Amino acid sequence: MALPVLQNIEKSAETNVLWPPVADALGTFIRRRAAGADGYELTWRLIHGWEAVSSVLTGAVTTRLRQLEGGGQAFLKSLGARAIRTNLGRADLH
């Protein structure tokens, strides 16, 4: 079986249109699927893709928070307070 041509994915990775870690994970998954990899390996390749997306989005959010006034500390504190209230089942922390 011939391997698929991934020039759009590779071009996206090179030009940062599609974030390189995501493009790499997607490209590897497509290549391994075309090569007849078993379901177990393909599942792990998809998990790797999900991890790449999570890592890239975490980096993007962190970068955006650093650009906010005060490094995003006020936003993070309010977010943390809401998370604690939700986890403790309380309407108010005071």
Legacy VTK file of the C-alpha trace (Angstrom):
# vtk DataFile Version 3.0
C-alpha trace
ASCII
DATASET POLYDATA
POINTS 94 float
0.000 0.000 0.000
1.370 3.423 -0.937
1.851 5.972 1.800
-0.447 8.983 1.574
0.883 12.291 0.339
0.853 14.692 3.279
2.144 17.808 1.588
-0.689 20.000 2.915
-0.062 18.894 6.496
3.711 19.235 6.089
3.350 22.674 4.475
1.046 23.750 7.308
3.622 22.629 9.862
6.448 24.443 8.093
4.536 27.720 7.809
2.998 27.475 11.314
-0.531 27.531 9.894
-1.195 24.317 11.775
0.892 24.175 14.924
3.903 21.877 14.316
3.260 19.439 17.214
-0.321 18.937 16.041
0.744 18.567 12.408
3.431 16.054 13.390
0.990 13.970 15.446
-1.624 14.049 12.690
0.913 13.196 10.005
2.235 10.250 12.017
-1.277 8.946 12.613
-2.139 9.119 8.908
1.112 7.438 7.882
0.727 4.630 10.425
-2.924 4.075 9.480
-1.949 3.832 5.805
0.808 1.359 6.720
-1.777 -0.907 8.360
-0.970 -0.330 12.021
-3.202 -2.183 14.463
-6.008 -0.494 16.368
-4.079 -0.372 19.623
-1.253 1.655 18.075
-3.667 3.944 16.254
-5.489 4.633 19.520
-2.209 5.719 21.082
-1.443 7.860 18.033
-4.791 9.632 18.513
-4.028 10.128 22.207
-0.702 11.656 21.185
-2.619 14.003 18.862
-4.908 15.018 21.715
-1.892 15.677 23.938
-0.348 17.841 21.213
-3.544 19.898 20.919
-3.741 20.282 24.715
-0.101 21.360 24.993
-0.351 23.880 22.185
-3.588 25.406 23.519
-2.125 25.595 27.030
0.840 27.494 25.631
-1.462 29.838 23.724
-3.551 30.575 26.825
-0.435 31.134 28.939
0.930 33.559 26.374
-2.376 35.451 26.289
-2.544 35.668 30.097
0.975 37.087 30.235
-0.148 39.887 27.917
-2.952 40.924 30.271
-2.362 43.709 32.747
-0.602 42.340 35.820
0.285 39.114 34.064
-3.295 37.878 34.314
-3.060 37.429 38.081
-6.512 38.913 38.759
-8.080 36.639 36.168
-6.324 33.562 37.537
-7.342 34.382 41.113
-10.999 34.787 40.156
-10.855 31.583 38.117
-9.263 29.738 41.040
-11.888 31.040 43.457
-14.672 29.843 41.153
-13.051 26.428 40.827
-12.743 26.081 44.608
-16.377 27.093 45.122
-17.477 24.571 42.529
-15.375 21.792 44.008
-16.489 22.477 47.560
-20.107 22.960 46.555
-20.220 26.383 48.219
-21.811 29.548 46.945
-19.447 31.764 48.948
-15.986 31.360 50.456
-16.324 34.081 53.096
LINES 1 95
94 0 1 2 3 4 5 6 7 8 9 10 11 12 13 14 15 16 17 18 19 20 21 22 23 24 25 26 27 28 29 30 31 32 33 34 35 36 37 38 39 40 41 42 43 44 45 46 47 48 49 50 51 52 53 54 55 56 57 58 59 60 61 62 63 64 65 66 67 68 69 70 71 72 73 74 75 76 77 78 79 80 81 82 83 84 85 86 87 88 89 90 91 92 93
